[in-house]
Structures are given as structure tokens and as C-alpha cells.
Amino acid sequence: MIEYCNCAWLEPEIMDVVRLFDAEDEKFGFHFEYNNNVYYNHIEYGGEIYSFEDVQPTEDETQFKRYAKRFSKLAFYTLLSRAKNMTMPYGALTGIRPTKLAYTEIAAGHDWREVFARMGVKKENISHVGRVMEAQRDIYKNAGGQDVFVSLPFCPTKCEYCSFITAPVSRIGNLIDPYISCVERELKSIKSLIKTPKSIYIGGGTPFAIKEEFLERVLQGVQGLGTGKIEYTVEAGRPDTFTPEKLALCREFGVNRLCVNPQSLKDETLERIGRKHTSAQFFAAYEMAEKYGFDINVDLIAGLTGESAADFINSLKGVIALDPANITVHTLSLKAGARLKEENKRLHVEGIGEMISASRELLTKASYEPYYMYRQKYQAGGHENCGWCKKGKASVYNVDVMEEIADNVAVGANAISKRVFAEEERIERYASPKDIPAYMNKIEEIICRRTALFC
């Protein structure tokens, strides 16, 4: 518990740091002051008072709040890391987009590496962020424009770590037809808002969990949005949903990127986390998709329940041997709404640091470069999720979304449309309802409000 004096507005930022050290139940007193470009943070802990001072010229209220949050987090991180003899991979940085902070510091004329070092970010992670920014440079310099996202929130089953609104198709099969009808109406409505999108992404859930006839209706609805030579991805998903017919449909309608997501190549792990496919089915699905000429992305998760570092590394080596265009390495996190979160207050994964370190080493050796990354709360070991690509195979959509440098026109339940006002350094958002029936009942309002956002 923290008793705040005159600064309760800093609580969300401070608590993000306190959670890193499992210290929510401990008692703190906190007092904040600001005077003549000096930020003072006073923390009472264990019967002692610790004071921290940081000097930073501040031009306006926006800058003041930014630095106040930064230095209060750093004060708590410094105190707790000393008290508990612990350090975190990203130090006092708790935001989900480390690269975005780096770009902000560059725009302000600062050395972002010095800022990160000051915040306690480890050298290897500063280097990793730099590699990501270098790999996405060509996409980042072409900021602006529009991307399109279509949500198909259906899956065969729900995994233990999943917090998405995805619903098992066996339970809500009667909703798929009317849901697709709503998506068709939305797609028709956005054609007047879009010129030529930079990319199109049909995501899930598991888009391949629905029947061919429904998938075809979505692909037909997307037609006319500019699917010629642009990047066009279908996050097909679980290997047990793949069929030659669905793959042929995607190829026919101009899809050029496909995701085949096993998460692990250990059958015992797949069964444990709630998946109904095997590693053999993954290899079969991959081979099937490869014949159609797609650029393929494969997802893996480091830290799955019951897996050792050796288990994860074996999965990674198995995927690297296939030589896909992209490999995404996620670090397991506890998310509200996931079964794993309900069963665990904390997430301590033995060997998680070894898994992430090995992924960087093995993927680099196999000629992959990290090109986008993001972090989440309650993530094992405080690490990150990272997308790796072969040269020239970076996903425009992934970079645009993670760096928030392009408008995103989003369709479907739980889809979040974003309009970026770069010159004003702000973003306006509109989120559709998460619940599928609620989404369908509000379809007219959704169309009107998104149209107003982009017009």
C-alpha cells in the first residue's frame, strides 16, 4: 500500500514498478515536489526516508507530466532494486512500446540510449531496441497512410493464456453467419474512407476456424480495398484448421502473407495449454501453406506452463529449420480474462531469461533480424514480445500498429480504429464492443462513429 501526499495522479505509473518486485502488499509513503526544473521524489520505506533528485528542463505541462512520471518510476525502481537485490531487463521502463519512447527522445534531440541507460535498461536490451529500429527504418520513414484490420474472433478452443474475446466455434456456431454479415456491411462502409491502404490484416482468433463459405465472404468483402501489390495477411492460426480449400481461397483473393501458429512443438505442452493439435499437424499445415507461395509467419511462446528452456529451444530450432519469412517470439504473460491469470497471482518462469537470450542468438545466427517489439504487464521476467524477419520480409502492418504511425481502419468485434494526427502528436480511437452479440446489435452506430472519426 502506498500513501500519497499531493501526487495520487502518479499512482498508476508507480504501481507498474512496484508490481515488478511483487511489492504491492508492502507499505510506502510518497511525496513529490517540483521546483525550478528539479524533480524531487521522497519515499518512506522500512522506517527510512529515501530522497531522489532529477534535473530536467521542462517547457510545458505535457513535458512536466512526462518527466514526473518517468522520475517517480525511476525512484521506486532504484529503491526496490537495491532493497531486493534485483534488476529488471528494461529497468524502470514499463510502457509497452520501448521503441516509441526512443523515437520520441530522438525527435526531442536527445540521445535515447543515454535515457534508457539512465532508466536502468540493460545493455543487451538497449542494443536490441536499436536493432529493431534499424530493421524497421524503411517502413518508419514512410509513416502515414492507412492500414485495414478485420477481426474474426473465433477459435476451435480457448488456450489457458488467452484473454481475447475469441469464442469456440462449437459453442457459438449460430452467431457466425450473422457476424460475417455485419463484417460485410462494415467493409462496404469503409470503402469510401480508404484510398489505397498500405496493408490489410485479417486476424483472430483463428480465421481458419470458420468454414470456407464464411471465409470467402470476408475475402470478397475486402476486394476493392486495394489488394493488388500491397501486403495482405491472413492470420490463419492453428494448424488443425488448415485445408487446401481455405489456402486456395486466400491465394485466389490476393493474400500474400499467412500465419501458422503452433506456440510450441511439444505435444504434451499443446495438450496442457488447451490446444487440440499436435506438432505433426503443424508441420503438415506448414508444408501445405508453403506450396501456395505465401510468406509465412510462425508464432512461439516462451514460458508456457511446464516447459523448460530446453523445450522452448527445441521448438525454436524446429521452426528455424523450416526457414519461414517471419518468426515471432512471445513471452508468456498473465492477462485479465485468461484462465492462467485466474489461477495465478504471479508468473515466475524458471529459465525465461535463458529462453529469450537463446532466441536472440539462434535467430540472429539464422539471418533473422528483430523488426518490431512490444511489452505487456505481468510478463514473465519483464521481457518482451518480438517479431523477427528475413531481409526484406518485415511486415508493414506490424510496424505501423506497434509504432502507431499510420491510421488503422478496423472492422469487427473488439476492433480498435485509430486515426493518427502526427503534427499534433495525438491519436483518436474508436473501439467496437468486445462481446459479439453487443457488436452485432450496435452495427449501425459503429459504422456511423467510425465514419465520423475518419471524415
C-alpha positions in Angstrom: 0.0 0.0 0.0 1.3 3.5 -0.9 0.1 6.6 1.0 0.4 9.5 -1.4 0.9 13.1 -0.5 -0.2 15.6 -3.2 0.6 13.2 -6.1 -2.0 10.5 -6.4 -2.1 11.1 -10.1 1.3 9.3 -10.3 -0.1 6.2 -8.8 -0.7 4.1 -12.0 2.9 4.7 -13.1 4.4 3.9 -9.7 2.3 0.8 -9.2 3.6 -0.6 -12.5 7.1 -0.5 -11.0 6.0 -1.8 -7.6 4.4 -4.9 -9.3 7.7 -5.8 -10.9 9.0 -6.5 -7.4 5.9 -8.2 -6.1 5.7 -5.4 -3.5 2.0 -4.3 -3.7 1.4 -5.5 -0.2 4.3 -3.6 1.3 3.9 -0.1 2.9 5.3 3.0 1.3 4.9 6.7 1.9 5.4 9.0 -1.1 5.8 12.8 -1.5 6.6 14.5 -4.8 7.9 18.1 -5.4 8.9 20.1 -8.4 10.8 23.4 -8.3 12.9 25.2 -10.9 13.4 22.2 -13.2 14.2 19.8 -10.4 12.0 16.8 -9.7 12.1 15.6 -6.1 10.8 12.1 -5.1 10.7 11.2 -1.4 9.8 7.6 -0.5 9.3 6.3 3.1 10.0 2.6 3.2 11.0 0.3 6.0 11.1 3.1 8.5 13.6 5.1 6.4 13.1 8.1 4.0 14.9 8.0 0.7 15.1 11.1 -1.5 15.8 11.3 -5.2 16.5 14.4 -7.3 16.5 14.6 -11.1 17.2 17.8 -13.1 15.3 18.2 -16.4 14.5 21.4 -18.2 10.7 21.5 -18.8 9.0 23.7 -21.4 5.3 22.9 -20.9 2.8 20.9 -18.8 2.9 17.9 -21.2 6.7 17.6 -20.7 6.3 18.2 -16.9 3.9 15.3 -16.6 6.0 13.0 -18.8 9.1 13.6 -16.7 7.3 13.5 -13.4 6.0 10.0 -14.3 9.4 8.9 -15.5 11.4 10.1 -12.5 8.9 8.8 -9.9 9.1 5.4 -11.6 12.9 5.6 -11.6 12.9 6.5 -7.9 10.8 3.5 -6.9 12.8 1.2 -9.2 16.1 2.3 -7.8 14.9 1.9 -4.2 13.4 -1.5 -4.7 16.1 -3.0 -6.9 18.6 -2.1 -4.1 16.3 -3.4 -1.3 15.6 -6.7 -3.0 18.9 -7.1 -4.9 17.0 -7.5 -8.2 17.2 -5.8 -11.6 14.8 -6.0 -14.5 15.6 -6.4 -18.2 14.1 -3.0 -19.0 14.8 -1.3 -15.7 12.1 1.3 -14.8 10.6 1.3 -18.3 7.1 -0.1 -18.0 5.5 1.2 -21.3 4.5 -1.4 -23.9 6.5 0.3 -26.7 10.2 0.9 -25.9 10.9 1.9 -29.5 8.3 4.6 -29.4 10.0 6.2 -26.4 13.3 6.0 -28.3 11.8 7.8 -31.3 10.3 10.4 -29.0 13.7 11.1 -27.5 15.3 11.3 -30.9 12.7 13.9 -32.0 13.5 15.9 -28.9 17.1 16.0 -29.8 18.2 13.6 -27.0 20.4 10.5 -27.0 17.8 7.8 -26.5 20.5 5.3 -25.4 21.6 7.5 -22.6 17.9 7.9 -21.5 17.4 4.2 -21.5 20.7 3.6 -19.6 19.6 6.2 -17.0 16.3 4.3 -16.6 18.2 1.1 -15.8 17.7 -0.7 -19.1 20.3 -3.5 -19.5 22.9 -3.0 -22.3 21.8 -6.0 -24.3 18.2 -4.7 -24.4 19.4 -1.2 -25.4 21.2 -2.9 -28.2 18.1 -5.0 -29.1 15.9 -1.9 -29.3 18.5 -0.3 -31.6 18.4 -3.4 -33.9 14.6 -3.2 -34.0 14.7 0.5 -35.0 17.3 -0.2 -37.7 15.3 -3.1 -39.2 12.1 -1.0 -39.4 13.8 2.1 -40.7 12.5 1.9 -44.3 8.9 1.4 -43.1 9.1 4.0 -40.4 10.3 6.7 -42.7 7.2 6.1 -44.8 4.9 6.8 -41.9 1.3 7.8 -42.6 -1.4 6.3 -44.8 -3.9 3.7 -43.8 -4.0 0.0 -42.8 -7.1 -2.2 -42.6 -7.8 -4.7 -39.9 -10.6 -7.3 -39.9 -11.4 -9.2 -36.7 -12.6 -12.8 -36.9 -12.7 -13.8 -33.2 -13.3 -17.5 -33.5 -11.2 -20.4 -32.3 -11.6 -24.2 -32.0 -10.9 -23.9 -28.2 -9.6 -21.3 -25.8 -5.9 -21.6 -24.7 -5.1 -21.1 -21.0 -3.2 -17.9 -21.6 -5.7 -16.3 -24.0 -7.6 -13.1 -22.9 -9.1 -12.3 -26.3 -12.8 -12.4 -26.8 -12.4 -15.4 -29.1 -15.1 -18.0 -28.7 -15.1 -21.7 -29.5 -16.9 -22.2 -32.8 -18.6 -25.3 -31.4 -20.5 -23.1 -28.9 -21.4 -20.1 -31.0 -21.8 -21.6 -34.4 -25.2 -19.9 -34.8 -23.6 -16.5 -34.5 -21.0 -16.9 -37.3 -23.3 -16.2 -40.2 -24.9 -13.0 -38.8 -21.4 -11.9 -37.6 -20.0 -12.3 -41.1 -23.0 -10.3 -42.4 -22.1 -7.4 -40.1 -18.4 -7.6 -41.2 -19.6 -7.4 -44.8 -21.6 -4.3 -44.0 -18.7 -2.7 -42.3 -16.3 -3.5 -45.2 -18.7 -1.9 -47.6 -19.0 1.2 -45.4 -15.2 1.8 -45.2 -14.5 1.7 -49.0 -15.4 5.4 -49.1 -12.9 6.2 -46.4 -10.0 4.4 -47.9 -7.8 5.3 -50.9 -5.1 2.7 -51.1 -4.2 1.0 -47.8 -0.6 0.1 -47.0 -1.7 -3.3 -45.7 -4.6 -5.5 -44.9 -4.7 -7.8 -42.0 -7.4 -10.4 -41.2 -6.8 -11.6 -37.7 -8.3 -13.6 -34.9 -8.7 -15.7 -33.0 -8.2 -18.2 -35.7 -9.7 -17.0 -39.0 -9.3 -20.5 -40.5 -11.7 -21.8 -37.7 -14.7 -20.8 -39.8 -16.0 -22.6 -42.8 -14.7 -21.9 -46.3 -18.0 -20.2 -47.3 -17.7 -17.7 -44.5 -14.0 -17.0 -45.1 -14.8 -16.5 -48.8 -17.5 -13.9 -47.9 -14.9 -11.9 -45.9 -12.3 -12.1 -48.7 -14.9 -10.9 -51.2 -15.8 -8.1 -48.9 -12.2 -7.0 -48.7 -12.0 -6.9 -52.5 -11.7 -3.4 -53.9 -9.7 -2.1 -51.0 -6.6 -2.2 -53.0 -5.3 -5.8 -52.6 -3.1 -5.7 -55.7 0.5 -5.5 -54.7 0.0 -4.4 -51.1 0.8 -6.5 -48.1 -2.2 -8.7 -47.4 -2.1 -11.0 -44.4 -4.5 -13.7 -43.0 -3.6 -14.8 -39.5 -4.8 -18.3 -40.4 -3.9 -19.6 -36.9 -4.0 -23.1 -35.6 -2.6 -25.9 -37.7 -5.7 -28.2 -37.2 -7.9 -25.7 -39.1 -5.9 -25.7 -42.3 -7.4 -27.1 -45.5 -6.3 -26.9 -49.2 -9.6 -25.1 -49.9 -9.0 -22.3 -47.5 -5.4 -21.8 -48.7 -6.6 -21.8 -52.3 -9.2 -19.2 -51.4 -6.6 -16.9 -49.8 -4.3 -17.3 -52.8 -7.2 -16.5 -55.2 -8.1 -13.3 -53.4 -4.5 -12.0 -53.3 -3.4 -12.9 -49.8 0.4 -13.0 -49.7 1.2 -13.5 -46.0 -0.1 -16.3 -43.8 0.4 -17.1 -40.1 0.8 -20.7 -38.9 0.9 -20.6 -35.1 1.8 -23.7 -33.1 3.1 -21.8 -30.0 5.1 -25.0 -29.1 6.3 -28.1 -30.9 6.0 -30.3 -27.7 2.8 -32.3 -27.8 2.5 -32.5 -24.0 2.6 -28.7 -23.8 0.0 -28.3 -26.5 -2.4 -30.6 -24.7 -1.7 -28.9 -21.4 -2.5 -25.4 -22.6 -5.8 -26.4 -24.3 -4.8 -26.9 -27.9 -6.2 -29.8 -29.9 -3.5 -30.2 -32.5 -0.1 -31.9 -32.5 3.4 -30.8 -33.7 2.9 -33.2 -36.6 -0.2 -31.3 -37.7 1.8 -28.1 -37.6 4.5 -29.4 -39.9 1.7 -30.7 -42.3 -0.1 -27.4 -42.2 3.2 -25.5 -42.9 4.1 -27.7 -45.8 0.5 -27.3 -47.2 0.7 -23.5 -46.9 4.2 -23.3 -48.4 3.0 -24.9 -51.6 0.9 -21.8 -52.3 3.8 -19.4 -52.1 2.9 -17.4 -49.0 5.3 -15.5 -46.9 4.8 -17.5 -43.6 5.0 -16.3 -40.0 5.3 -18.8 -37.2 4.5 -17.9 -33.5 6.1 -19.4 -30.5 5.6 -18.6 -26.8 8.5 -18.7 -24.3 7.5 -19.7 -20.8 4.5 -21.9 -21.4 3.3 -23.9 -18.4 5.6 -26.9 -17.7 8.1 -26.1 -20.4 11.9 -25.9 -19.7 14.3 -23.7 -21.5 15.4 -26.8 -23.4 11.8 -27.5 -24.5 11.4 -23.9 -25.9 14.8 -24.0 -27.6 13.9 -27.3 -29.3 10.7 -25.8 -30.6 12.6 -22.7 -31.9 15.2 -24.8 -33.7 12.5 -26.9 -35.3 10.8 -23.7 -36.6 14.1 -22.1 -37.8 14.8 -25.3 -39.8 11.7 -24.5 -41.9 13.1 -21.1 -42.9 9.9 -19.1 -42.7 9.9 -15.4 -43.6 8.9 -14.4 -40.1 9.2 -15.9 -36.6 7.5 -14.2 -33.7 8.7 -15.0 -30.1 6.2 -14.1 -27.4 7.0 -14.1 -23.7 4.1 -15.6 -21.7 2.1 -13.0 -19.7 -0.8 -13.1 -17.3 -3.8 -11.3 -18.8 -7.1 -10.4 -17.3 -9.8 -12.9 -18.6 -7.3 -15.7 -19.2 -7.6 -19.0 -17.3 -3.9 -18.7 -16.5 -4.4 -15.3 -14.8 -7.3 -16.7 -12.7 -5.1 -19.5 -11.4 -2.0 -17.4 -10.7 -1.3 -14.2 -8.9 2.3 -14.2 -10.1 4.1 -15.6 -13.0 7.6 -16.9 -12.2 9.1 -19.0 -15.1 12.3 -20.7 -14.4 14.8 -20.2 -17.3 12.8 -17.4 -19.1 15.9 -15.2 -19.4 17.7 -18.1 -21.0 14.9 -18.7 -23.4 14.9 -15.0 -24.6 18.7 -14.9 -24.8 18.8 -18.1 -26.8 16.1 -16.9 -29.2 18.1 -13.8 -30.0 21.3 -15.8 -30.5 19.7 -18.6 -32.7 17.6 -16.3 -34.8 20.5 -13.9 -35.4 22.7 -16.8 -36.4 19.9 -17.9 -38.9 19.9 -14.4 -40.6 16.8 -13.1 -38.9 16.6 -9.5 -37.7 14.2 -8.2 -34.9 11.9 -5.6 -36.5 9.1 -5.0 -34.1 8.6 -5.5 -30.4 6.2 -4.7 -27.6 5.8 -5.5 -23.9 2.9 -6.3 -21.6 2.1 -6.1 -17.9 2.6 -9.3 -15.9 5.1 -10.6 -18.5 7.4 -13.4 -17.4 10.7 -12.0 -16.3 9.8 -8.5 -17.5 10.8 -9.4 -21.1 9.2 -8.7 -24.4 7.4 -10.0 -27.5 9.5 -9.7 -30.6 8.9 -10.3 -34.3 11.9 -11.5 -36.4 12.2 -11.4 -40.2 14.4 -12.4 -43.1 15.8 -9.5 -45.0 13.1 -7.6 -46.9 10.3 -9.5 -45.2 9.3 -7.1 -42.4 5.6 -6.7 -42.0 4.4 -3.2 -42.7 1.2 -3.8 -40.7 3.1 -4.9 -37.6 5.4 -1.9 -37.6 2.6 0.6 -38.3 0.5 -0.8 -35.5 3.2 -1.1 -32.9 4.7 2.3 -33.6 1.3 3.9 -34.2 2.5 5.7 -37.3 -0.5 5.1 -39.6 -4.3 5.2 -39.4 -5.9 1.9 -38.7 -9.4 1.3 -40.0 -10.6 -1.7 -38.0 -13.6 -3.9 -38.6 -15.3 -6.4 -36.4 -15.9 -7.1 -32.7 -13.2 -5.7 -30.4 -11.6 -3.9 -33.3 -10.0 -0.6 -32.4 -9.8 2.0 -35.2 -7.1 4.7 -34.8 -6.6 8.0 -36.5 -3.1 9.4 -36.2 -2.7 13.2 -36.1 1.1 13.2 -36.4 1.6 17.0 -36.4 -0.5 17.4 -33.2 1.1 14.3 -31.6 -2.2 12.7 -30.8 -4.3 9.7 -31.7 -8.0 9.3 -31.7 -9.5 5.9 -31.2 -12.9 4.2 -31.6 -13.3 0.6 -30.2 -16.1 -1.7 -31.2 -17.8 -3.7 -28.5 -15.9 -6.9 -27.4 -19.0 -9.0 -27.0 -20.2 -10.5 -30.3 -23.9 -10.0 -29.8 -23.4 -6.5 -28.5 -21.3 -5.8 -31.6 -24.0 -7.0 -33.9 -26.7 -5.0 -32.1 -24.7 -1.8 -32.5 -23.5 -2.2 -36.0 -25.2 0.9 -37.3 -23.8 3.0 -34.5 -20.3 1.5 -35.1 -20.4 2.4 -38.8 -21.5 5.9 -38.1 -19.0 6.6 -35.4 -16.1 5.2 -37.4 -17.1 7.2 -40.4 -17.2 10.3 -38.3 -13.7 9.6 -37.0 -12.1 9.3 -40.5 -14.2 12.0 -42.1 
